[in-house]
Amino acid sequence: MSIVTLLPFIVLIGAMFLMTRSAKKKQQAAAQMRNEMQPGTGVRTIGGMYATVKEIGDETVLLEVAPGVHAVYAKNAIGAVLEDSEYNRIVHGDVEESDSDTVVPDDASSLTEAAEAKDAETAEVEDAPKADLTKKADAAEAAAEGQKDGKTDGETDAK
């Protein structure tokens, strides 16, 4: 057998090796993340539910979904272990102190000023004369226009 006939098989085996290697790395990272869980840690399940870890067993985790509400989940159902700040921001709506200089007005004056400026612009546009885009209703005007070249609507030069 020549190397040309074996080349597609070698490429296919190499691609399969690379795909299984990346999947194995993802599985190992997920297992390591689940092993880092401790009671009191905020987690997100693969279903998108946020909860706090209460107890950790061999294959299961006891999660507190709401105050006083506990549920038992498989460890594999934990999608992500969250940092405390991220968990509090998502679940409790805590806002982090940001370094940006964003100014939030105490009243709605900034909103009304923008609306007043827009009203002033539209008033200027409304004062300008409007183009007449309607059809001429007067038949006499239409006939007068047809008289200019000796033809009326629908007539042709063919005999």
Number of C-alpha atoms within 10 A of each C-alpha: 5 6 8 8 9 10 11 11 11 12 11 10 11 11 12 11 11 11 10 11 12 11 11 12 11 12 12 12 12 17 14 11 15 20 12 10 20 14 13 14 17 24 23 17 18 12 9 11 11 23 23 22 22 18 15 19 10 7 9 15 22 19 24 19 16 11 8 6 8 15 13 16 15 14 19 14 14 24 18 17 22 17 12 13 12 15 20 15 13 12 11 9 10 12 11 10 6 7 6 6 6 7 6 8 9 7 8 9 10 11 10 11 11 11 12 11 11 11 12 12 11 11 11 9 11 10 8 8 7 8 6 7 6 6 6 10 8 8 9 10 11 13 13 12 14 13 11 9 8 9 13 14 9 5 8 8 5 4 3
